[in-house]
Amino acid sequence: MARVVQLPVGALPCPLPIVRLAECARALDAGDVVHLSGSDPAIGPDVDAWCMRFGHRVLSADRGPGGWSIRVQLTSRGRDWVPGTPGGQESNTAG
């Protein structure tokens, strides 16, 4: 059964919300959902780009007065961004 994990990132500035999302995703399974919330204006476009690059799916993305609320479903493509590497690094091993 798929899990839903809450990932509040508050006012962390770019790129830290994506770093936290990638770290969280590495510990989860395909089908699991990460519900990310935060107030940095770049979170929405950054999450969308991260999902497009690594094959995950944005289920919903809402921006309200308190910031972003985004739900991402992880896929089984076995690709992820490794935090701390310039431009990211692809891994073809399932994790």
Phi and psi in degrees as a GROMACS rama.xvg file:
@    title "Ramachandran Plot"
@    xaxis  label "Phi"
@    yaxis  label "Psi"
@TYPE xy
-67.7744  141.506  ALA-2
-97.5479  153.852  ARG-3
-117.169  120.096  VAL-4
-111.857  128.061  VAL-5
-83.4872  131.246  GLN-6
-131.167  82.9836  LEU-7
-79.0034  125.923  PRO-8
-112.343  2.34562  VAL-9
54.2776  -130.611  GLY-10
-101.146  20.9034  ALA-11
-55.3505  134.559  LEU-12
-80.6303  158.329  PRO-13
-56.9774  136.782  CYS-14
-98.8788  12.2303  PRO-15
-58.924  -37.3357  LEU-16
-59.6497  -38.0084  PRO-17
-71.7538  -36.9545  ILE-18
-60.0753  -46.2578  VAL-19
-64.9795  -39.6647  ARG-20
-62.1736  -44.9935  LEU-21
-63.4283  -42.4591  ALA-22
-62.6292  -42.3428  GLU-23
-64.0259  -45.0522  CYS-24
-60.7575  -35.7471  ALA-25
-63.7899  -24.6203  ARG-26
-93.4623  -0.0324406  ALA-27
-112.711  177.896  LEU-28
-112.383  163.745  ASP-29
-57.9073  137.6  ALA-30
94.9429  -22.6402  GLY-31
-66.9397  155.223  ASP-32
-120.376  133.24  VAL-33
-106.297  125.231  VAL-34
-103.715  100.951  HIS-35
-95.8615  134.635  LEU-36
-135.701  139.268  SER-37
-175.024  168.084  GLY-38
-105.862  -5.30014  SER-39
-64.0322  128.166  ASP-40
-60.5388  -24.3178  PRO-41
-83.7686  -5.92419  ALA-42
-57.6423  -47.1238  ILE-43
-57.1123  -58.0405  GLY-44
-62.7858  -35.4878  PRO-45
-66.7227  -43.453  ASP-46
-64.4934  -41.7373  VAL-47
-59.1175  -46.2271  ASP-48
-65.1831  -40.8067  ALA-49
-62.5018  -43.8073  TRP-50
-64.9877  -42.0038  CYS-51
-63.0311  -40.8346  MET-52
-69.5004  -38.3724  ARG-53
-109.547  8.02442  PHE-54
82.797  11.529  GLY-55
-85.547  170.567  HIS-56
-122.555  127.466  ARG-57
-79.9398  116.118  VAL-58
-83.7582  -36.6771  LEU-59
-158.539  149.868  SER-60
-146.717  110.746  ALA-61
-123.323  135.042  ASP-62
-116.196  118.431  ARG-63
-120.413  -170.332  GLY-64
-61.0359  -28.2225  PRO-65
-90.4085  -2.65518  GLY-66
121.212  -155.765  GLY-67
-92.6352  147.41  TRP-68
-132.982  111.579  SER-69
-129.151  133.038  ILE-70
-110.963  125.238  ARG-71
-120.427  127.156  VAL-72
-97.545  128.195  GLN-73
-82.2391  147.634  LEU-74
-110.087  175.834  THR-75
-98.2998  18.9671  SER-76
-66.6174  -15.1002  ARG-77
69.2932  27.6905  GLY-78
-120.949  139.182  ARG-79
-152.89  159.244  ASP-80
-88.5439  129.685  TRP-81
-91.5648  112.644  VAL-82
-56.9534  141.443  PRO-83
93.0001  -1.51488  GLY-84
-105.003  133.57  THR-85
-59.7182  124.847  PRO-86
71.8791  1.08282  GLY-87
85.8236  164.127  GLY-88
-140.567  134.248  GLN-89
-91.9203  142.614  GLU-90
-123.954  130.69  SER-91
-99.4172  19.5118  ASN-92
-104.876  135.335  THR-93
-71.1868  143.05  ALA-94
